């Protein structure tokens, strides 16, 4: 009997160890490790200098998880605010591209239990796009989320309203697609990775994403096509940690600067921001929802350097420092970081619904200086980066608009070091752990803990009979 108990404990311990191993895979990327380095995904041109012009610059927006609902938003505040966003924010920011990463509609019944595709929800979404004229102001790249696929048998099914009532569905982009935006001689790739289930299951059985072998091959083709671009951004609904694919979808998108997604909202208010690095060295950035939090993201690629900031709807002015970039998000294998060292100007994007009156800059504890307006939202200030080549420094930026609103940003930068990786540990775990495999391991553990004691009791009950037989 003691031997059996010891054996049972060993088996349980091994199973738990397997779960722990799965769950505790490295959550930090060792950029300083000289062995097994990721592939470098950019070509550095020493003749390109980061100066005061608006060359080699693009900025764009992301919004996610709109959840337009006929039952759970009867006042219509979600579409009302998105209408304001399409009119006020799009007019003020003037992004050439907007990424809308799924869950356009809620598709939940009045009891918040069942699911179905409700035509009125889709008509409301299309009416916002149509009435605001936003499709004539920017390239609106929307994609399906799991709620948009509830109860949808196939992409050609009559209940798949995405095809008729979305911007990209009307263009025939019913699944994954690749859009290239050209700015002068530069090309920027935006790759939509649709990993919703086909057919779409009922709620709550399609929480996880899935990519077929054909789907993976399509995404690989898009990745190959994007290699000639000056910057590639991937976007989709599901975080990669809850997408089932073979090979792993992270390896397919490893050449991109970032993968931008939604789906998890703020995890019930527990995690306001979820960011991480993939093992290949690029970023994965989950965005809080529009549904309850009215959050959106402003991102930019400036001379190959990727920057972003998450903003609450109604917040003005918006400040995004693109050079020097935030030390937390440096990607040594995807960005020409040496351009910061050779740059001649600090570069800042500042947006507001009212005219920007001033943008002031301070480096470390130095004097405040007025940045000069270059063009559009770009403000620049001459600097001498050679004096700041060692250590971690701080840049502070204040902006004021004509309505008297003030905005401020303070962030760290370094011209010699590696990324700081100051991300939430729980957020990194959620985005980097293979949650599908983890749940399988947990299921196996629970099954073992349930079955093994029964087997043990059964074995013990048979021992007296064996002794009698002998």
N, C-alpha and C positions, 0 to 999 in steps of 0.2 A: 504493500500500500504506500509507504513513504516514497518508494522508487517511482511509482506511478504519479504521485503528486509532484515530485521533482521533474519528471518528464513533462507533465502538463505545464508547469511553470516555465520550463525551457521553451516549449513550443509557443506559448503565449508571448514570452519575452522576445523570441525571434520575430514573430509577426509584428509586435509593437515596434521593434527596431527597424523593420522594413518600412513601416509607416513613417517613423521619425526620419529615416533616411530620405524618403520621398519628399517629406515636408520641409526638410532643412537643407535642401540643395542650395548651393551658394547664392546668396542674395546680393552680393557685391561683385562687380566686375573688376578683376585685377588688371587695370590698365598698365601697371608697371611690370607685369610678368613678361619676361623676354621669350618664354617658351609658349608655343601654340598661339601666337599673336593672331588676332582677327585680320582679315584682308583689309587693306587700305582701299577705300572706296571713293577717292577723289584724285584729281590730277592738279598739282599745285603749279600755277603759272606765276613766276616771280615778277613778271611785268605788270600784273594787276595790283594796283595800290588802292587801299581803302582811304579815300579822300573825302571831298565835300560834295561830290555830284550824286545824283540819284541813279547812276548806272548800277547794273547788277543787283537790283533790289526788287523784291516783291513782298507784299504783305497780304494776308488772307485771314478769314474767320472760320471758326467751327462752332456749331451749336448742336446739341444732342438731346434725345429723349423728350420730345415735345409733348407726347401723350394727349393729343386732342381727344376729348371725351364728351359724349352726349349725356353720360350718367354721372360722372364724378367731377365735372367742371361746368355745372349748369349756368353759372354766371358768365362763362365764356372768357375768363381772364387770360387763359393761356393763348388762345388765338388773338385776343385783343392786344396783349403785350407784344406778341410776335409781329402783329401789324405795325405797331409803333417802332419795333426794332427794324423792320424792313424799310420804313420811311425815314426815321430819324437817324438810327445808327448806320445804316448802309449809306445814307447821304453824307454823313459826317466822316465816316472812315473810308468810304469809296474803295472797298476791297475788290480786286478783280475776280476773286474766287471765294465762295462760301461753301464749306463742307457741312453737310447735315447728316449726322451719323446715326440715323435709325430711330425707331419707335416714333414715327411721325404721328401715329394714332394710338389710342389706348386699347381699343378692341376688347374691353371687359364689360360684362353685363352689369345690371343694376345692383346685383348682390355682391359684386366684386369677387365672384367665384368662377363663373363660366366665362367663355370667350367666344367672340364672333367678329367678323368684319362688318362694320356698320358704315353704310354708304354716306350718311350725313357727316361722319367724322372726316372722311376723305374729301368730301365736297368742301368742308370748312377749310381744310389745309390748302386745297387748290385755290379757293377763293382768296385766301391771304396772299398767295403768290400772284394771282391774277389782278386783284384789285389794287395792290401796291405798285405794280409794275416792276417788281424787284428783278424779274427775269431779264429785263432790259437794262438793268444797272450793273449786274454782276453775273458771273457764271455760277449758278446754283446747283451744286453737286450733291444730290440726296441719294440715300441708299436705304434699303430695308433693315429693320430691326426685328427681333423676335415677335413683338406685338403686331407688326405689320404682316407677319406670316401666319398668325393664328388661324387654324382651320382652312388654310389655303392649300388645295390639293396639288396644284402645279403652277408653274409660271404663266401658263396660258389659260388657267381657270378663270371663269367669269367673276369669281369672288376675289381675284387678285387685283384690287383697285389701284395698286401702285402703278400699273401700266397706263391708266387713264388720268389719274389725279396727282401725279408727281412730275417734277421737272424732267428728271432723267428717264422715267418710265415712258413719257411721251416721246422721247427721242430714241426709244428702243433699247435703252440700257437697263434691262430688267434684272440683271445679275451683276457680276463683277465687270468693271470697265476701267479704261485708262484714258485720262484726259491730259493733254499737253497744252500748257499756256505759254505763249511766246511774248517776251518783252524785249524789243529791239533784237539783238542777236542771241539773247538767252532763251533757254527752254527749261520749263519747270514741269515735272511730271506729278500728277495726282492720281494714285491708283486706288480704286475702290475695291475692297475685298468683301464680297457678300458671302457670309458663312451661315446664313439662316438655313433651317432645315427644309428640304423639299421631299415629300410633302410636309407642310407645316402642321405640327401637332397642336392639339388643344392645350389650353392653359392647365396645369403649369409644366407641361412636359417638354417644352422646347427652350428651357433656360440655357442649354449649351448649344454652341455652334458646331458645324461640321463642314468639312471640305472633302469632296469626292476626289478621286485620282484625276479625273478630267479637269476638275476645278483647280487643282494644284498645278496642272500643266498650263492652264490658262494664265494663272498668276505668274508662273515662271516666264511665260512669253512676255507678259507686261514688264516684268523685272528686266528682262534682256533689252526690251525696247527702250527702257528708261535710262540705260547706261550712258547714253549720249546727252542726257539732260544735265543742267547745271545744279539741279537739286531735285530729289524725289521724296514725296510725302505719301505714305500709305494711310488709308483711313477705312474704318469699318465699324460695326456696332459692338461686337463682342471683344473683350480683352483676350489676348492670345492664350491666357491660362485656362480658358474654358472653351477652347476650340479644339475639336478632335480632328487631326489630320495626319497623314503620313505621306512624305516626310513632314516634320514639324513646320508649321507655317512661319515660324520665326526665321528659319533658315532661308525661306523663299524671299522674305522681305528684308534680309540682312543688309542689302546695299542701300536701303533708304535712310534718310535722316531720322525719321520718326514714324511711329505708327500711332494714329490718333483715334480714340474710340470712346465709347460711352458704356451704357448698359447697367453698370453697378450703381449709378447715381452717386450718393454719398454714403452708401451702405447704412442707411437708416440714420444719417447724421453723425456716424462714428468717424468717417474719414472724409474730410473736406477736399483733399487733393491726393490723387494716387498716381505717382510717377515712378519709373524705374528704368534701368538700362538693361537691354538684352545682352546676352553673352557676346554677341558680335559687336557690341559697343554702341549701338544706336538706341534711341529713346522709345519707350512706350508711355503714352500720356492719356490717362482716362480723364474724361471731363464730366463734372457734375451736371445734373439735369437742368433742363429748362422748366420742366413740369412744376417743381416746387421751389427750386433755388434760383431760377432765372439767370443761370450762369452761361457765359460764352467765352470763347478763347480768341485772342488776337495773336497771330504768329507771323514771323517774317523770316525770309532767307536773304541775307545781306552779304554779298560777296562770298557766298558759300557758307556763311555762318548762320546757324538756325537759332532763333530766339522766340520766346512766347510769354504771354501773361494771361492768367484767367481773371475775368472781369465780371462783376455783377451788373445786371441790366440797370441803367440809370446812373451808373458811375461815370463822372466826367471830372477833369480831363483824364485820358488814358495815356500812360507813359510806357514805352517799350524801348529799352536801351539795346541796341544791336551791336555796338562796338564801343568798349570791350564787352563781350558777352558774359552772362552770368556764369560764374565758375562752377556752379552745381551741374550745369548742363553741357559742359565741354565734351566733344566727341572726337578724340584724337585720330580715329581711323575713318572718320566720315567728314571732317571739316578741315579746311586749310587754316589751322589756328595760328600759324606763323604770320598770317596777314595782320593780326592784331599788333604784333611787334613792329611791323613796318608801316603801320597806318599813320596818317597825318592828322586825322580828326576823330574825336569822339562823335558817335552818331546816335541820334535819338529820334524815335517816332513818337509824335504827340498828337492826339486826336481829341476833339471836343465838338459838341453840337453848336457851341459858340466859338468865335474867333479866339485863337491862342494869342495871348498878349505877351507872355514871356516864358522862356525855359531857362532855368538856371542850374548850373552844374558845380559840384564840389567833389574833389578827389581826396580821399583820406581827410585830414584836418586842414586842408588848404583853403584858399580863398574861394568864395562863390564867384562864378563867372557867367556872363550871359551868352547863351548859345545863339548862333545866327541861323535864321531861317534860310534853308537851301531851296527847297521846292516841295509842294504838297505838304505832307506831314513831317518831312525830314528837317531836323535841326542839327547843326554841327558846331563843334568847337575844336580849335587847334589844340594839340597836346604833344607831349614829348614822352612817348612810351619807353624810350631807352632809360629813363630815370626810374622806371617802375618794374624792371625786368625780374626782380626777385621778390618772393613773398606774396602774401595775399593782401589785396588792397580793397578799399570800399569806394564806390561811386554813389553819390547822392544827387538826385535830380528833383527839382520842384518845377511845376508848371501851373500857370494861372490863365483862365480864360476870361472873356469879356463879361460873363455873368458873375464874376467874382469867385468862381469855384477854384479850389486849389487841389492839386494832385501831387503826390510825392512818392518816390521810389528810392530804396537803398538796397544795393546788392554788392556782393563780393565779386572780385575778378582777380585772375592771376595770369601772368604772361609766361610763366615758366613751369607751373605745376600741373598736376593731373586733376580731373574732376573731383569736387569735394564730396559728391554723392550724399548730400544731406537730405535724404528722403525718409519718409515715414517707414519704419521697419515693417509694420503691418501692411502698409500699402505695397511695399516691394514683394512681400510674401504672397499677397493676393494676385499680383500681376505676373510673378515669376514661377510660382508653384504650378505643376501640372495637376490642376484640381480634379480632372477626370480620373487620373491614375490614383490620386490621393483618396478619392471617394471609393474607388475599387478596393484599395488597401484597407480602408476603414470597414467596408462591407465584409471583407475577408476576416478581419479581426473580430468583428461582432459575431460573424457566423461561427468562428472557431470557439469564441467564448461561450456561445450558446450550445454548440454540439458536443464539444469535448467533455464538459461535465456530465452530460447525459451518457456518453460512451463510457466514461469512468464508472458511473453508477451502475450501468448495465454490466460492466465487467465484474464489479465487486459482487453484484447479486448472483453471478454465475459461479463464484469461487466455492461457496458451501456445497453446491451440487457436485462439483468436480472432486471435492474431498470425500464426499459420501461414495462416489463411484469408485474411488481408489480403496 
